Amino acid sequence: MAQKGVQLDQEMLSCSICLDLLKDPVTIPCGHSYCMNCIKSFWDKEDEKKIHSCPQCRQAFTPRPVLVKNTMLAVLVEELKKTGLQAAPVDHCYAGPEDVACDVCTGRKLKAVKSCLICLASYCEKHLQPHFKSPTFEKHKLVEPSKKLQENICSRHDEVKKMFCCTDQQCICYLCSVDEHKGHDTVSAVAERTEKQRELVLSRQKIQQRIQDREKDVKVLQQEVKAINGSADKAVEHSEKIFAVLIRLMEKRGSDVKQQIRSQQKTEVSQVKELQEKLEQEITELKRRDTELKQLSHTEDHNQFLHNYPSLSPLSESTDSSSINIRPLRYFEDVTAAVSDLRDKLQDILRETWTKISLTVTEVDVLLSQPEPKTRAGFLKYSQEITLDPNTANTRLLLSEGNRKVTSVSQQQSYPSHPDRFIRWPQVLSRESLTGCCYWEVEWRGKEVFVAVAYKNISRRGRWNECGFGYNDKSWALNCHQNSFTFLYDNIKTPVSGPQSSRVGVYLDHRAGILSFYSVSETMTLLHRVQTTFTQPLHAGLWLYGDTAEFCKLK
């Protein structure tokens, strides 16, 4: 009876909003009590209506009542806490909207702690005790509280579903097995559960094995990230040191040139000034001599003139003015030209080496290279616009359509001389260097066209095995005949089977070392795939005799 009275007190001193013991209790005009913060929050939501109500009796108040702490209730709550009779917060005892309630409790129901699959009912701690104490419930199956117990009852026969129909993959009752499921493959629910449990265990083992494998992969990737970061940091540090040395070297050389120029300037100016002083002294002497001669020339007395003439000082040897201009004046323009030539050579070196450095940097992501696309739409995501370089075109080739189209002609073209031009064979390379993932298509007409890729340093003159596409280790080519395809690399020919098409697609994943040729029509058919390691950027190339080929616009 004492315990029941305590429960009654707990209910009386609980807030109907938070279901916990009152905190800073307040009593509103209708007589109901709440936690101060709970009723404030409740009324704050009603502020827009300008009418405030009681959450229990719904009595409305205008204006919003002033809340004052109910000291008597506060004392009672504190006394209840001191007695230690609040074994657990109210919201931990009674079932809330999301909880499974005890089916036996009357009035305010307690939370269920177990559900019985035989009784098809849920029980709190108190009402569950008979299942532990009475032999009648010995074979009953207790599970965690469930709201779906009624799903275990057959809606047609009002019987517990103890069977499983393997044919229809659903739980049924015994009457169902001899009625609408007659002739079906049926077993007991327990047997099916046992089988499914075995499959579940195997599935979990597979999942756990995959988890272990993936965790190992994650560790490998973590180590890879660590290695990449460490390598990158070292490369940055080393590069900074090297470039700093190069900068200091250039500054030192610049300072040396400046010092040499200034030193030579001083020497040359000194020599010029020395000669200038001599010439000025000679001018002074000549002027003095001229004055003496002038005075003598005005002497009227012949005897005096003849007497004074021998006493004149002899004229000093004249400085030969022609010695000043024995060579054209060149000053320091040659130095400027030499420094400019050095600048041009350094720029060429940096331009060539920068491509190699950039390519080397991008090769670090081979581990995560993209898978080759499966559809033409997938390839088009990597489409690359290709234009031909006129400086590489053989003089028997005519470029057109913005340098996308090339035609083999009999009349030799008047192209200017260039070191990149193919001299003997009717070939041409693209202007663009190709790295990363890229895709392009070539439309061709005629009897024979080579669709190729090549390094830029492929020979431009010489025999066919030196500069012909596919006949050396610097180029890869697909030889397209009217009736067949042949792949060539390093003078090795590989016959290729596939549907004939006037359009060839080329896919390049430079970092992964993949080069693929496709026959393109309504569908794409793989003709040949190369797996290798590319050491330089590639250029698209064409080699044709009396034919036409064009890089297609794909975007």
Disulfide bonds with the S-S distance in Angstrom:
none
